[in-house]
Amino acid sequence: MEVVTSAALSASQKGKLIAAGYTSIASFSSIPPFNLALELKISETEALEILKSVSNGSMLEATSSSHTIVNGAQSAWDMLQEEEVLVRITTSCADLDHILGGGISCKEVTEIGGVPGIGKTQLGIQLAVNVQIPYDYGGLGGKAIYIDTEGSFMVERALQIAEACSDDMAEYSRMYRKGSHASEVKRQPKDFLENIFYFRVCTYTEQIALINYLEKFITEHKDVKVVIVDSITFHFRQDFDDMASRTRVLGGMALKLMKLARKFGVAVVLLNQVTTKYSDGSFHLALALGDSWSHSSTNRIILHWNGNERYAYIDKSPSLRSASAPYSVTANGIRNSGSNTKRTKIM
């Protein structure tokens, strides 16, 4: 699918199309000029010129690729073998890792949502640190991309979690790898911070542009093993009035992130907010962006309060059964349950 940025259009026209949710040429090539003019707030003449330019480019592309051979068929047996060796990123909570089959899966998109203060950002930072645990210690030895849409990333907190991770590795060496030269922990807390690529995005257009840029970035940084978006929701709840346009943009973004996860073998983690939903005569809390968005991830985990404890619940997964596990947010990061602060339970 050809993207808007590759079309023979001016930078201004491309910007207007992307801002309106038209990230691929196919998404608007059949729209009437009058409707396109209204959405982009341009003249109908200019809209017609845009559509003609796109039409000519698409015909040329189709002609040049008419003899392309489509590859990529894979047997179900090969897929099963891949699933069995699927690598995962530990959450540092044994109970949570257990219900997740070992941690957050690479090659998949995992959505994690919950009420404010439940620990979504804490878990995101924990994953950005834990993905760097070396192979010798059961980790992936990778790097992280952290996309911050809300300004909630705290570098001081990342340092605390990195220090705790470094201490855990040193303790592991002392207990299980005595006398081994490899047991010396060479990774310092600052090394963890240097391997987190941080992007701050302030508008939905910046978010769209960054998602489009990720393939190039990961190609140049092949050791990236996790992409965290905190949160996927924020700008799309604030800046969009046209729900159809929002759905189109979010669908395109979700597709790109799924392709990234499969192509590069990275874990994509999307943090989400909650909203109030009315159904069956009452209001209750639900993850934001609606029912259509719920199909945009492979796995969906809901974080909630149950009395005094934080719990994680697997709401959707093709390979994991629905289950809950308690967890705690401590000075050292995400750990096994130990909460003593009461909050409202999400239903």
Sequence and secondary structure as in RCSB ss.txt:
>XXXX:A:sequence
MEVVTSAALSASQKGKLIAAGYTSIASFSSIPPFNLALELKISETEALEILKSVSNGSMLEATSSSHTIVNGAQS
AWDMLQEEEVLVRITTSCADLDHILGGGISCKEVTEIGGVPGIGKTQLGIQLAVNVQIPYDYGGLGGKAIYIDTE
GSFMVERALQIAEACSDDMAEYSRMYRKGSHASEVKRQPKDFLENIFYFRVCTYTEQIALINYLEKFITEHKDVK
VVIVDSITFHFRQDFDDMASRTRVLGGMALKLMKLARKFGVAVVLLNQVTTKYSDGSFHLALALGDSWSHSSTNR
IILHWNGNERYAYIDKSPSLRSASAPYSVTANGIRNSGSNTKRTKIM
>XXXX:A:secstr
  BGGGSS  HHHHHHHHHTT  BGGGTTTS HHHHHHHHT  HHHHHHHHHHHHHHHHHHHHHTTT        
HHHHHHHHHT  EE  S HHHHHHTTSSEETTSEEEEEE TTSSHHHHHHHHHHHTTS GGGTS   EEEEEESS
S   HHHHHHHHHHHHHHHHHHHHHH TT GGGS    HHHHHHTEEEEE  SHHHHHHHHHHHHHHHHH TTEE
EEEEETSSHHHHHS   HHHHHHHHHHHHHHHHHHHHHHT EEEEEE EEEEEETTEEEEEETTHHHHTTSSSEE
EEEEEETTEEEEEEEE SSS   EEEEEEETTEEESS          
